[in-house]
C-alpha cells in the first residue's frame, strides 16, 4: 500500500485558509474521541503525529484516510475529503491492538 502523505500535506496547505466542515455533529465527535474540536483540528493541521495516509476513491470522490499515532497505545484516524473546504467525514480512535497490528502491516516503509 502506497503512502500519500506528501500529496495530502500539499492539499491541506492549499485548503487550510478556507476552513473546516464536519460530516457529523461536533458534540458527537468530541464525545467519541474524548477531546475538544480544537485539539482535533490542531492534530490534523500540524502533521506532528501523522504516520500514514491512504487514498481511497469512494462514491466518485477522493478520500484520504489519515492515521495519527500518538504512542504505542493511542492513535486516531481521520477520513477527509476536499470540497470547497476541508471536509472531515469521520474521526475515530485507534486501540492499542490496532496500533500494533498497523505497525506490522501498514506503517512499514
C-alpha positions, -999 to 999 in steps of 0.1 A, spaced: 0 0 0 14 34 -10 17 63 14 2 95 1 15 118 29 31 144 6 1 148 -16 -21 151 15 2 178 30 1 199 -2 -37 197 -2 -40 207 35 -18 237 29 -39 247 -1 -73 244 16 -63 254 52 -74 291 48 -109 280 35 -118 263 68 -131 230 80 -165 214 80 -177 182 97 -198 153 85 -210 145 120 -222 168 149 -193 183 168 -207 171 201 -206 135 189 -171 138 176 -159 153 209 -176 125 229 -163 97 207 -127 109 208 -126 123 244 -110 156 233 -121 190 221 -126 201 185 -96 225 188 -73 196 198 -85 175 168 -80 204 144 -46 211 157 -35 175 153 -48 174 118 -33 206 106 2 203 122 11 168 108 31 162 140 19 127 146 9 118 111 21 82 104 4 71 72 -21 84 45 -42 61 25 -61 74 -6 -95 59 -14 -119 65 -42 -155 61 -30 -188 73 -44 -169 92 -71 -148 113 -47 -112 111 -34 -110 104 3 -79 104 24 -77 82 55 -50 96 77 -35 77 106 -22 97 135 -3 77 161 4 94 194 21 65 213 22 27 212 -12 26 228 -31 56 213 -40 68 178 -67 83 157 -80 80 122 -94 109 102 -114 104 70 -112 135 49 -122 148 15 -116 182 -1 -146 201 -15 -146 239 -13 -134 233 23 -116 205 42 -145 182 50 -139 158 79 -162 129 73 -153 109 104 -128 107 132 -123 77 154 -98 64 179 -74 35 175 -70 10 202 -36 -4 214 -41 -37 195 -50 -19 163 -19 4 165 3 -27 170 -13 -45 141 -9 -15 118 27 -10 127 34 -45 114 14 -41 82 6 -6 70 32 16 86 62 -3 73 81 19 48 
